[in-house]
């Protein structure tokens, strides 16, 4: 038996239903057809190949949303990944529906820390050992509560709380399987690149974790980050690229002898098309085009949303639309809810759905000026600027915040041009997801807030409100007006 064996490990994350190739300088990039073509090409060229996905296959396209993930599962069945871990958006259609989708999948889905509260029984297989050319590769799927906030609406579902507990969970699994001569251990996480580094630092080297393939933070990297002798990687977002490890595994000492890693661009130059997937997508697209290609508005120009942690043109316009439509004083629109970095000038319904895929209810809370200040100060805390993946909000017109990052304090906090009194009451709009996770996202107790007035659901479909507003307001523009300014 040869001691040293080659293994090619391909990986994706945060694909978000990115099925279709896009034209860039007259060249096609991305799309699952060419992605699948590349995976098949490598499988034919190399002897030992495994392809894994670190969460968030779902959400982001009308094809995925219209069929509630079933279309994504059918497409992924053709690509045939060797193992997939859960991301936070896998629960967007509900945990019950996710369990149905798992039955439709012809590939294994692993997750070590979603469980039923009543008996602590795991919902999914926590790990899987893939055997290839005599090697045993252990894959473990990990999430944390921070990225599993969606499950708060599922009263019977729980998750491992924090990084410390996630590390302990990994230790239990590694201890249980190390005795069967595992040659390589890979964590498929969906907690964000910075948290991956924290997690790696907490792992006991004796557990034998070699690689962390992560997701959630959509991080593009040039080379692996090494923490505690563990290589940490991520492949950005969508299907424009794929990560590739070429490893030499020492099967006697059960570790990596050597490796190279690179991010491979998915382009027509190096990726043949998978014609079977093209047929499937064409079928789905013909159905969705009839429903989603209707024009709803036209902006004066293209509006952008380039970054989550700043005021943006598109984010501001959508926040203003909800404020005006629903009679709010302030709308706090989750920046992460705006999934595309631009929209317009012509806007069809598909653009709105893909840009704003979360069609949840909208809640109105009543807060004092003091409570609103504390909420926004938590949003602007130091960790946000140090790479922490946390919730950030687009502010509606009227509210103005000038924040000094170095001093960590507000230099201006005003509404309609006047300083905000601590005791003044404001009607504030929040999406359901943000209301359900209020205490964590704002570091203020919802119980404290509801002493003022009881929370009211003022719309059951936020997207319906936005669609109606856009249809009745043509040729809009929106400039960044300094409602959120950093010093």
Secondary structure by P-SEA (a helix, b strand, c coil): cccbbbbbbbbccccccccbbbbccccccccaaaaaaaaaaaaaaccbbbbbbccccccccaaaaaacaaaaaaaaaaacccbbbbccccccccaaaaaaaaaaccbbbbbcccccccccccccccbbbbbcccbbbbbbbbbcccccccccccccccccccaaaaaaaaaaaaaacccccccbbbbbccccaaaaaaaaaaccccccccccccccccccccbbbbcccbbbbbccccccbbbbbbccccccccccccbbbbbbbbccccbbbcaaaaaaaaaaaaaaaaccccccccccccccccccccccaaaaaaaaaaaaacccccccccccccccccccccccaaaaaaacccbbbbbbbbbcaaaaaaaaaaaaccccccccbbbbbbbcccbbbbbbcccccccccccccccccccccccccccaaaaaaccccccccccccccccccccccccaaaaaaaaaaaccccccccccccccc
